[in-house]
Amino acid sequence: MSPEPLVLIEELQIPVEDLWALWTDPEKVSKWLAGAATIDLKVGGTYLLSGHLATRPLHEPVGGPIVGLEEEYVLKVGWRLPSELGSEVSRASPATTLGVWFQPLGPNRTRIRLEHDGWRDGEGWAQALRWQTDAWTAVLARLKQGNLPV
């Protein structure tokens, strides 16, 4: 039986269009989420982050192809995990899938739901899930703190 998806939900004091831009505009992504971002915002396009992910250093890019997209509401990426977690997880095929949903709750409030799925059994995968849980928790904490490049 495969492990459950990692699901994190947060309500933020950010308009949905600004939050969407923080996740999809490479310049903004590079200022708060990763050291650098390569984003071709279309299904089949690329979503790659490098340098670091939140507070976690990266030796090579993470992310992958955009597999789902609905402007300002849904971003799904075939997520290749960091190489420092070992080849068992970083070279797995298919990769894991990251889904980010944006739900407007008012003019300046948005609920974000982050779901990272595709985990497998094994100690290497358990370690990767812990690493990614810490990274995504730090990402949502950063969003909640504010002072973002919107």
N, C-alpha and C positions, 0 to 999 in steps of 0.2 A: 504494500500500500504506500503510495507516494505521500510525502508530507503535505500538509495544508499550505495554501498560499500565504505569504506574508501580506497582511492587510493593515494599513494605517490610515486613520481618518482624522482630519483637523479642520476646525472652523477658523477662518482667518479674516482679519479686517483689511481685506484687499479686494478691489473690484475684480470681477472675473476676467475682464480684458487685460488688466495689468498682470494678474497671476498667469494667464495664458502666455503673455509676452515674456515673463520671467523664465518660463520653461521652453519657449520656442524661438526666441530671438537670440542668435549666437552671441551677440555683444553683451546682452544682459545675462545670459547663462554664464558667460566667462567671468562676470563680476561677482557672482554670488554662489554658484553651484559647482563650477569646475574651473580649472586653470585655463582651459581653452575648449571651445565647442565647434564642431562641424555639423551643421544641420541643414538638410535639404528637405524642407517641410512639405512632403507629399508621401502618399502611400508608395512604398518601394524606395523612397529616399533614405538618406542616412541620418542617424542621430548618434554622434560619437562625442564622448567627453574624455579629456585627457588632463594630465597634471595632478589633479586631485578630485575627489568626490566628497563634498562637504569637508570634513577634517581628515579624510583618508587619502594618503598619497597613492598615486597610480603609476605603475611602471610602463604601462601601455594603455591605449584607449579602451574604454568600456562603452557598451551600447551596441548598436547594430542597425538593421533595417527598420524603418517605420512600417508597421504592419496594420495599423488602424489609425484613423484620423477623422475628427469631426471638429471643425474650427471652434475654438473657445470652449469645447466641452470634453473631448476625448483625445488622448495621445497614447498610442500603444507601440512599444518598441521590442523587437526581438533582442533581448539583452544578453550580450556576451559578458561574462563575469571577469574580474581582474586576474591576470596571469599569476600574481603573487599568491593566489588561493590554490594553485596547483593545476596541472593539465587536465586532471580528471573532470574538474568543473569548468575551467576556462575554455576548454576546447570541446565541450559537450555539444552534441548535435542531436536534436535541436537545442538551441540556447534557451535560457529562461525567457519569460515574457514579462515586461513591465507595462502596466496599464495605469494611467493617471486620468482621473475623472474630475472635472471642474463643475460644481453646481452653484449657480448664483443664489444667494439667500437674501439679497437686497442690493442697493446701489453700491455699497462699500463692504460687502461681506460675501465670502465664497467658502463653500465646503470643498475640500480636496480629499479625494480617496485615492490612495496609492496601493495598488495590488501587484505584487511580484510573485509570479507563479512558475511552475515547471521544475520545482525542486525534486531531487531524487533521494533515495536512501543511501546511507553510508556516512562514515565519519568526515570525509572530505566535504560532502554536501552539507552536513550539519555545521561544520566550521564556516562554510560559505554563507549559509543562511544567517548565522550569528553576525558575521562581518557585514552583510548587506543590511540586516536589521539595524545595527548600530549606525550605519551610514545613512539610511533613509530616515531614521529617527532624528539624527542630527540635521538633515535637510529640512524636515518639517519644523524643528525647533528654530532654525534660522529664519524660516518664513514667518513664524509666529512672533519672533523678536522685532521684525520690521527693519527699518533703515535699509531698504532694498533699492536697487537701481531701476525704479519704474518711471 
